[in-house]
Amino acid sequence: MSIDALRSVLERYSAASLPPIPPNPEKARYGDVLLRRVETLFDGIEQIGNAVRSSKPLAMESVGQMFGFLLYASKYTTKDEGSTLFIPKVHDRAQVFISCSSEEGSPLTYAGVIERWSMKEIHLPRIPCASKLNLFILVENMGRINYGPFMFDRKGILSQVYLDNKILLSWKIYPVPLGNLNDGQGCNSLCRNARIGGNPVSLGTGINYTEPAFFKGHFTIHVTDDVKDTFLSLDGWGKGIAFINNFNLGRYWPSLGPQCNLYVPAPVLRHGKNIVVLFELESPNAQHIVRFIDHADFTCGGMSTSKVHSS
């Protein structure tokens, strides 16, 4: 292990003996937690506020945000055969959706994903609409490195957006920072709604959804001494961010792997009711269940290396 290698080096240069490694604390298993969908990203889009208007897409840093997501919105006129969308430079991952702008509550159509490590055109299908179509592009900042050619790694859409080989103008850019859910600066009304929770949406099991949404559930620790470290297993979920008691645990992506679960330190938990919130970007577990287990699991996914910073 790396800690053993580090200690062996320190021991060679230390005049005093190193203290022993603390014992590994006991881990707890709290079992299954059923989550309910409480809000989709687009349910609360008008509540986000502080939308930036621009003729062209702006980088995340240009709108005063460093982490999380940006939602870019524009409109376009559809063609009988549909349209082709191309974004030459996006950091790091963009999900594309369309809907009819003239029909209130028009369902979203998922068009696909554009990633910085595999840039490609996306076909936007034709959908019946008496007016222009809404185009939504949700861009995720997947992290930064602090060395080499990507030291200054801006995030968001970093180029023009081309629709059928023509530049698409007129954008509204919505900040979705998603820090801790109780962070006044890192959380807008969208994630505050997810924290408080509305009326859960009744969803059948065995159904997949491609619309980004917040899912919420809870479990109870009945005895104070049972508050211990644990691991949140996200087996069967798509991709997203997990929160426990408003604390941002981090990102999950089991299909990419190898990490299947997230470490949950005991201080994040509490005696009594504990709240679990997921911001799921792609599709939930078919049973809408997460599981708290007592061990780490690095057996997920089929990709051995990440290509996030390859372009």
Secondary structure, DSSP 8 states (H G I E B T S, - for coil): -HHHHHHHHHHHH-SS----------B---EEEE-EEEEETTTTHHHH---EEESS--BTGGGT--SSEEEEEEEE---TT-EEEE-S-EESEEEEEEEETTSTT---EEEEEEETTB---EEE-----SS-EEEEEEEE-----SSGGGTT---EE-S--EETTEE---EEEEEE----TT-TTT--HHHHHHHH--S-B---TT----S-EEEEEEEEE-SGGG--BEEEE-TT--SEEEEETTEEEEEE-TTT-S--EEEE-GGG--SEEEEEEEEESS---TT-EEEEESS------S-SS--TT--
